[in-house]
Amino acid sequence: MVITPVIFLTVVLGIARTGDLRRVGRVGVKALVYFEIVTTFALAIGLVVVNVVRPGSGIDASRIPLSDVSQYTTSAARLSFADFLVHIVPSSVVGAFAQGDVLQVVFFSVLFGVALALLRDLGQPVVHGLEYLEVIFFKIVAIVMRVAPIGAFGAMAFTVGTFGIGSLLTLGRLMLCVYLTMAVFIFVVLNLIARAFGFSLWRLLVYIRDEILLVLGTSSSEAVLPRIIDKLERYGCERSVVGLVVPAGYSFNLDGTSIYLSMATLFIAQAYGVHLSLLQQVSVLAILMITSKGAAGVTGSGFIVLASTLSALHVVPIEGVALVLGVDRFMSEARAITNVIGNAVATVVIAKSEHAFVDPQTAEELAHG
């Protein structure tokens, strides 16, 4: 309900408050380069682990009950990089907000913010009005968050009650591999990045622990987007940087989703006994670098992207996505948590690189000193 308005307000105010459009462009380019590099690492780690552990080997694909995946395979036939680029521009501003399309809202918000910044003094009344509106929306978020734990409990209970544990036993090795790989990515790759930029990953995780637990219950990283924006500002990141990097990260920096997609692709190949050469696996990496960007703001996006990747390979049956559909709900928590942590780290990294980060403890000492 409040995600798209919060994205609009944070992006617009982030650009308008910065004033310097060259700095806005610099932050945007840095963020996109960082997203691309880290996403490549995530995809590569997924491929390495699934090659070493081989969770799909020995599984009889014919014995796993298959679900109907026609909606995903049909959508995959229409998903291309050109379609993704065209999709960024909304045909209607109201439609983008009504459909909750994050990428389209970000695109319109950037244009609105740039136009507002170019107006300078003439646009200040609008800026002040949006600032008051932002306070109201964050108060709404605070109200909703009071009952969020009840919703998280209901979501988890529904999942276990609907799917049971039978599918977990059959595809347990894949689930274990996905969880372990994401843990390695967070505590090794992201930890090394954090150390390189002079901050503690563990301290950041402790700081956003409530948001991580909420994501665990809802299996949605978008559920905590307003809270993450607010938390990262209070953590010490400049508001203008947070307003640009976090919404963009929700579209382009899906580390958990990238890991899952690379592992699921090879898992399906292994289950069907299809051997993929090193060149073919590099092709998988290259294809996912493009198709994973189309996973933002699309219902069932993970399976649509997975189906489009299998379709592009022409060697693994596209119907194989049905093998992982039964346990996807149980792995979505890990994907969402990894996505949230990855975006939090990215925001601090970009803020540090722009000298737009003030340690909360240091700021308090300066205020009292």
C-alpha angles and dihedrals in degrees: 000000000000102000099092095043090049091049091049093049096045095047095044094045091043091058096038093050093048092056091184104096091190088062090048089053091047092051091047094051092046091050094049093047090049091048092051095049095046093044089054090054090049093051092046093050090052091052093048095050095046089050092051099043097031096200092180096057114107094016115129102221091197092062096055112092107244126218127213107274099167092114090058098043091048092051090045090060088061097043114100135146090253090053089050092053092048090046091059090073110069118224086214130022091213090048092054091054094041093052093043092233102171096194094051092046090051090050093051092042092055091051091047092047093048091049090049092049091050090054090060110178093008090062097048096095089056091048091052091048091051090049090057090046090052091055090053094050093048089051088054088052090051090053093048093047091062090070097032094099089060090052091047090052091051093048093052093045091050092051095051092043094049102042101026122198099283094092090048092061094050096049097027094122092057091049092048091049092050093049094046093046093051090048090053090048093051100041098037111026099031091038091055090048091050092050091048090056095044105252136107118253091197092054090050092049091051089049093054096036093119091055091048091053091048091052089049090058100041099034087220126110090194090065090073100036095110091045093049091052091052094043095050091051090053090045089064107271116132112254095234091056093046091049091057105034103043098053091043090049091056087061104035108019104064099147096162092048091049092053091048094048095051093046095045092051093055092039090058091047091051092047090054092044093245113151114214116202122222090260091052091050090051086051089054088053092050094046093048091049086066105030095046088065088064091061094086121107097352122121110240087008096152093060094041090054092044091050092048090051092052089046091053092050094056091200105077119064109254089216086069091088085080089069093069099033093089095058099032092098090058092051096044091081091061091047093050094046091049090049092052094047091045092053092046091053091045091053094051091046093052091044091051092048090052093046086241097126127097119184107238092227091050091048091052092049091050091049092053096036 
